[in-house]
Amino acid sequence: MKYDHPSKTFGWLFIGVLFLAGLIFYGCGQQGGGSSTNYTISGKYVLKTSSSSVKASTALPVTHIIAIGANNETYLADLSSDGTFSLRVDKGWPYAVGFYNKDAAAGKITLLGYLKQSDVDWHSLPLMDPSGNSTDLGTVEVDAGSSEATASIDLTSLISQMNMSSATAHYYGELDGPMAVFTNVDVDGNGVFDFQESKGYQLQQFVSLNDGISTKLSDMLENYHEYPLDVNYYSFETLVKDGANPAQGTGGTYTFPSSVTSQAGTSAVCSGEVIHGTESTGWSFGLISGEITAPALPPAGTYTIEVVGKTRLTFNNFQGCATAALGNTEGVIYPVFSISVEASTGYVKGLNYKWRIISSGTARDATAAELKAAVLDTSLNSTFIDPSPVITFYPMMSVPQHFDRDGSYIDLSSLAIKYSSVTSFICHFNLTSRVRCMVNSQL
């Protein structure tokens, strides 16, 4: 399954700029999964029945095992009657791995558990840069009482197979909480896997990493500027491909697990509207009640979205990203830029850039391992249309420009960007858990 979405920055500019790049949602045409495979996840599941909430006589059987990637591809496992399974996926992304019961007669799909590793707080399998081509999870105990699936593979071996150090593994665990929401595979609740209906849904969080005011464009001119981080608000948008787009401006609500505070006040129910409804490939529904400023982490639990004239959408098991908590800077990764301008013409020649991270309260250059663990680079997949990372010189650029996450310079000389006409500079990037981050600077 592939689809993608826009982003939001200060006001609606955050959304509008990204939509100019093109919003594309990709459906899931194959029951067996995504478009390509080069990595195998295998194991044997057993049901845990000792939990007081799940008795052996009433425990639902696992009928499907599904891997859902941060690139929105889904892969269906080959599952044997003895519990052994094999999943072929496309490495380069983290994957949430869910164990499901599908009761066709009752029209219900139940998540029995999803793969977690509590020692490093993983909610997904980080296959961004694995050391080999396969991982045998061993015996995977699925506990429907806690919705957890725990693999017997030795942690040291697992971390090694993910090509990580212990420190990087723990760092990834601080980032990947939002991957849990990818385990929702029947968001409209009709008892059919969304990917089998060529439907796509995503609940995505957006986070601002700086205030955009204290950082000036002139600070970045021929100079790497270490702008102050200020993680001061977040918001949400829901991306939908269901074949029936509502009109732009159609109203509705977001219902959170508990109250949040925004410009509209404090409530568990916040107003929203269809922001983009005319695209042939999908539509999006955003908050209109203003940026959320409390609590520091989005409430964990079930989010429901109701749009006038549409079926209620339910996203269970949402978890926040600890690193992106409001007021936090520890572990935050971010790019810094130096703008190069041709003196004789005043046009922007290019950008030098590097990635920084706050470690023990101090900014330093991020390591290659930290960068791969934290930031998605959509150059890995040309059909992934929520580009990351990208930059925009506003209003001179109508389309955000992707730049190589692992590079150090982007040539902009062909875009005729007059430096003196630029009013703001914006960079967006996705964390590996698909939290959309934004930094910006203004005149």
C-alpha positions in Angstrom: 0.0 0.0 0.0 1.3 3.4 -0.9 -0.2 6.8 -0.4 1.2 10.1 0.8 0.3 13.5 2.2 1.1 17.1 2.7 2.6 19.0 5.7 1.8 22.0 7.8 3.9 24.9 8.9 3.0 28.3 10.4 -0.6 28.9 9.5 -1.8 27.0 6.4 1.4 27.7 4.6 2.8 24.4 5.9 0.1 22.5 4.1 -0.2 24.6 1.0 3.5 24.5 0.1 3.6 20.7 0.2 0.5 20.3 -1.8 2.0 22.3 -4.6 4.5 19.5 -4.8 1.6 17.1 -5.4 -0.4 14.9 -3.0 -0.4 11.3 -4.1 -2.0 8.4 -2.3 -1.2 4.9 -3.5 -3.6 2.0 -3.1 -2.8 -1.5 -2.2 -3.6 -3.6 -5.2 -2.0 -6.9 -4.1 -3.4 -9.1 -1.3 0.2 -10.4 -0.9 1.7 -7.0 -0.2 3.9 -4.3 -1.6 5.5 -3.9 -5.0 9.0 -5.3 -4.3 10.7 -7.5 -1.7 14.3 -8.1 -0.7 14.2 -9.0 3.0 12.6 -11.9 4.9 11.1 -11.7 8.4 10.3 -15.2 9.8 9.3 -16.9 13.0 6.7 -19.0 14.7 3.9 -17.4 16.7 2.2 -18.9 19.8 -0.7 -17.4 21.6 -0.3 -16.5 25.2 -3.3 -17.6 27.2 -2.2 -17.1 30.7 -3.4 -13.6 30.8 -6.6 -13.2 32.9 -8.3 -11.4 30.0 -7.6 -14.1 27.5 -8.5 -17.7 28.3 -7.4 -20.7 26.2 -10.9 -21.6 25.4 -11.8 -18.2 24.0 -8.5 -17.0 22.5 -8.9 -15.9 18.9 -6.6 -17.6 16.4 -4.2 -15.6 14.3 -5.4 -15.6 10.7 -3.2 -13.0 9.2 0.2 -11.5 9.9 0.9 -8.2 8.2 3.9 -5.9 8.0 3.2 -2.2 7.4 6.1 0.0 6.4 6.7 3.7 7.1 6.4 4.1 3.3 2.8 2.8 3.6 3.5 -0.5 1.8 1.8 -3.6 3.3 3.0 -7.2 3.1 1.0 -10.3 4.0 2.8 -13.2 5.5 2.7 -16.8 4.4 1.3 -18.5 7.4 1.3 -22.2 8.2 -1.1 -24.1 10.4 1.7 -24.8 13.0 2.2 -21.0 13.4 5.4 -20.6 11.3 5.3 -17.6 9.1 7.4 -15.8 6.5 7.2 -12.2 5.5 8.9 -10.8 2.4 9.3 -7.0 2.6 11.3 -4.2 1.0 14.1 -3.1 3.4 14.9 0.5 3.8 12.0 1.4 6.1 10.8 0.5 9.6 7.9 -1.9 9.8 5.1 -2.4 12.3 4.3 -6.1 12.3 0.7 -7.0 13.4 -0.9 -10.3 14.3 -4.7 -10.3 13.4 -7.8 -12.3 13.6 -10.2 -11.7 10.7 -13.8 -13.0 11.3 -15.5 -12.7 7.9 -18.9 -13.9 9.3 -18.8 -11.2 12.0 -17.3 -8.6 9.7 -14.6 -7.8 12.2 -10.8 -7.6 12.2 -9.0 -7.7 15.6 -5.4 -6.8 16.3 -4.3 -9.5 18.7 -0.8 -8.1 19.1 2.0 -6.2 17.4 5.7 -6.8 17.5 7.4 -4.8 20.4 10.8 -5.0 22.1 10.4 -3.5 25.5 14.1 -3.4 26.4 14.8 -0.8 23.7 11.1 0.4 23.5 10.7 -0.5 19.9 7.2 -0.5 18.4 8.5 -1.6 15.0 11.3 -3.4 13.3 13.9 -0.9 12.1 14.9 -2.3 8.7 16.3 1.0 7.4 19.8 -0.4 6.9 19.9 -4.1 8.1 23.2 -6.0 8.0 21.8 -8.9 6.0 18.7 -10.1 4.1 16.7 -11.9 6.7 15.8 -12.0 10.4 14.4 -15.0 12.2 12.5 -13.7 15.2 12.3 -17.2 16.8 9.1 -17.8 18.8 6.8 -14.9 18.9 4.4 -14.9 21.8 1.2 -13.0 21.0 -0.6 -11.6 24.1 -4.1 -10.4 23.1 -4.5 -9.1 26.6 -1.7 -6.5 26.2 -1.7 -6.3 22.4 1.9 -7.2 22.4 3.9 -9.7 20.4 7.3 -10.6 21.9 10.0 -12.3 20.0 12.4 -14.8 21.5 15.4 -13.6 19.4 18.3 -12.5 21.6 18.3 -8.7 21.8 22.0 -8.3 21.1 21.6 -10.4 18.0 18.5 -8.5 16.9 20.2 -5.1 17.3 23.2 -6.5 15.3 21.0 -7.6 12.5 19.5 -4.2 12.4 23.0 -2.9 11.9 22.8 -0.7 15.1 24.8 -0.2 18.2 23.1 -0.4 21.5 23.0 3.4 21.8 21.4 3.8 18.4 18.9 1.1 19.2 17.8 3.0 22.3 17.7 6.2 20.4 15.4 4.7 17.8 13.1 3.6 20.6 12.6 7.2 21.6 11.5 8.0 18.0 9.3 5.1 16.9 6.2 5.3 19.1 4.0 6.6 16.3 4.8 3.5 14.2 2.2 1.7 16.4 -0.7 3.5 14.6 0.4 1.8 11.4 -1.1 -1.4 12.8 -4.6 -0.1 11.9 -5.5 -2.1 8.8 -9.3 -1.6 8.8 -9.7 2.1 9.6 -13.2 2.4 8.3 -14.3 -0.7 10.3 -16.1 -2.6 7.5 -14.4 -5.9 8.3 -12.2 -5.8 5.1 -8.5 -5.1 5.1 -8.1 -1.6 3.7 -5.3 -2.7 1.3 -7.6 -5.3 -0.2 -10.0 -2.5 -1.1 -7.3 -0.3 -2.5 -7.9 2.2 0.3 -5.3 4.1 2.3 -5.5 6.0 5.6 -2.9 7.7 7.6 -3.0 9.7 10.8 0.0 11.9 10.9 1.5 14.3 13.4 3.2 17.5 12.5 5.8 19.2 14.8 7.4 22.7 14.7 11.0 22.6 15.9 11.7 26.3 16.0 9.7 29.6 16.2 10.8 30.8 12.8 11.1 34.4 14.2 14.4 34.4 16.1 16.1 32.7 13.2 16.7 35.2 10.4 17.6 34.5 6.7 20.6 36.8 7.1 22.0 34.5 9.8 22.3 31.7 7.2 24.0 33.8 4.5 27.4 32.1 3.9 27.2 30.8 7.4 26.0 27.8 9.3 23.5 29.2 11.8 22.8 27.2 14.9 19.2 28.4 15.4 17.6 27.9 18.8 15.3 24.9 19.0 11.8 25.5 20.3 9.4 22.5 20.0 6.4 24.6 20.7 3.3 23.0 19.0 2.0 20.1 17.1 -1.0 19.3 14.9 -2.5 16.4 13.0 -3.8 15.7 9.5 -5.5 12.6 8.2 -4.8 11.4 4.7 -7.4 9.3 3.0 -7.8 7.4 -0.3 -11.3 5.8 -0.4 -12.5 6.6 -3.9 -15.1 9.2 -2.8 -13.6 12.6 -2.1 -15.7 15.1 0.0 -15.7 18.7 -1.1 -12.9 21.0 0.2 -14.1 22.8 3.3 -16.4 19.9 4.4 -16.4 20.0 8.2 -16.0 17.4 10.9 -14.2 16.6 14.2 -11.2 14.9 15.7 -11.8 13.1 18.9 -8.7 12.6 21.1 -8.3 10.0 23.9 -8.3 12.9 26.3 -8.3 16.7 26.2 -5.8 18.8 24.3 -5.3 22.5 24.4 -5.3 24.6 21.3 -6.2 28.2 20.3 -9.8 27.1 20.5 -9.5 26.1 24.1 -9.2 22.7 25.9 -11.3 19.8 24.8 -11.1 16.2 23.6 -13.1 17.1 20.5 -11.6 19.5 18.0 -13.0 20.9 14.8 -11.5 20.0 11.5 -12.2 20.4 7.8 -11.3 18.9 4.5 -8.3 20.8 3.3 -7.8 19.2 -0.1 -10.7 17.3 -1.5 -10.5 17.6 -5.3 -7.3 15.5 -5.9 -8.0 12.4 -7.9 -5.7 10.4 -5.7 -7.1 11.2 -2.3 -8.2 13.9 0.3 -7.0 15.2 3.6 -8.7 16.3 6.8 -6.9 18.7 9.1 -7.4 20.5 12.4 -8.7 24.0 12.2 -8.8 24.7 16.0 -5.2 25.9 16.0 -1.9 24.4 16.9 -1.9 22.1 20.0 0.2 23.4 22.9 -0.7 20.8 25.6 -0.1 18.1 26.6 3.5 17.8 25.8 2.9 14.4 24.1 -0.2 13.7 22.1 -2.6 11.6 24.1 -2.0 7.9 23.7 -4.9 5.7 22.6 -7.8 5.8 20.1 -8.4 8.7 17.7 -11.6 9.0 15.8 -12.2 11.3 12.8 -15.7 12.1 11.7 -16.3 14.0 8.4 -19.8 15.1 7.3 -21.2 12.5 4.9 -18.3 10.0 5.5 -17.8 6.9 7.5 -16.2 7.3 10.9 -12.5 6.6 10.8 -10.9 5.0 13.9 -7.2 4.8 14.6 -6.4 2.7 17.6 -3.1 2.5 19.5 -1.6 5.9 18.7 1.6 6.6 20.6 3.5 9.8 20.7 7.2 10.4 19.8 9.1 11.0 23.0 11.8 13.0 21.2 9.2 15.3 19.7 7.6 16.2 23.0 6.8 19.9 23.4 9.6 21.7 25.3 12.1 18.9 24.7 15.3 19.3 22.8 17.3 16.2 23.9 17.7 13.8 21.0 16.2 16.2 18.5 17.8 15.9 15.1 17.7 18.8 12.7 19.5 20.3 9.7 21.4 23.6 9.6 22.1 25.5 6.4 24.4 28.0 4.8 23.0 29.9 1.9 25.4 30.6 -0.9 24.5 33.7 -3.1 26.2 34.8 -6.3 27.5 38.3 -5.5 27.2 39.7 -9.0 23.6 38.7 -9.6 22.0 38.2 -6.1 20.7 34.8 -7.0 21.0 31.8 -4.7 23.6 29.4 -5.9 23.0 26.6 -3.5 22.9 25.4 0.1 25.5 23.7 2.2 23.9 21.7 5.0 24.6 19.3 7.8 22.6 17.5 10.5 22.9 18.3 14.1 21.6 16.5 17.2 21.2 17.6 20.9 23.1 15.1 23.0 23.4 15.5 26.7 22.1 19.1 26.3 24.8 20.0 23.7 24.5 20.3 20.0 26.9 18.2 17.9 27.0 16.8 14.4 24.8 13.7 14.1 26.4 10.4 13.2 25.5 8.6 10.0 23.9 5.9 12.2 21.8 8.4 14.1 20.7 10.0 10.9 19.6 6.7 9.4 17.7 5.8 12.5 15.9 9.1 12.7 15.2 10.6 9.3 13.6 9.2 6.2 15.1 9.9 2.8 12.5 9.5 0.1 15.2 9.1 -2.5 15.1 5.5 -1.5 11.8 5.2 -3.3 10.8 7.4 -6.2 7.1 6.8 -5.8 7.0 8.0 -2.2 5.6 11.5 -2.8 5.7 13.0 0.7 9.3 14.1 0.0 11.8 14.1 2.8 13.9 16.1 3.4 12.8 19.1 1.3 13.5 22.9 1.4 11.4 25.8 0.1 12.3 29.4 -0.5 9.0 31.2 -0.2 7.4 32.6 -2.3 10.0 32.0 -5.1 9.6 28.2 -5.2 6.2 26.7 -6.0 7.5 23.2 -5.5 9.6 22.0 -2.6 13.1 20.8 -3.5 14.2 17.4 -2.2 17.8 17.1 -1.0 19.8 14.0 -0.3 19.7 13.3 3.5 23.2 11.9 3.4 24.7 14.7 1.3 26.1 18.1 2.1 25.2 20.5 -0.8 22.3 21.2 -3.0 22.7 23.1 -6.2 19.9 25.6 -6.7 21.5 27.8 -9.5 19.0 26.7 -12.1 15.9 27.8 -10.1 16.5 31.6 -10.4 15.8 32.3 -6.7 16.5 36.0 -6.0 17.7 36.2 -2.5 16.4 39.7 -1.9 12.8 38.5 -2.8 12.8 35.6 -0.3 10.5 36.1 2.7 11.0 32.8 4.4 12.9 29.6 4.2 11.3 26.3 5.2 12.7 22.8 5.6 10.4 19.8 6.2 11.5 16.2 6.9 10.0 13.0 8.1 11.2 11.1 11.1 11.4 7.4 10.5 8.1 7.1 12.4 6.5 9.5 9.9 6.2 12.4 12.3 6.6 15.4 10.0 9.0 18.1 11.3 9.5 21.6 10.2 12.2 24.3 10.7 11.9 27.8 9.2 13.5 31.2 9.2 12.1 34.5 8.0 13.3 38.0 7.1 
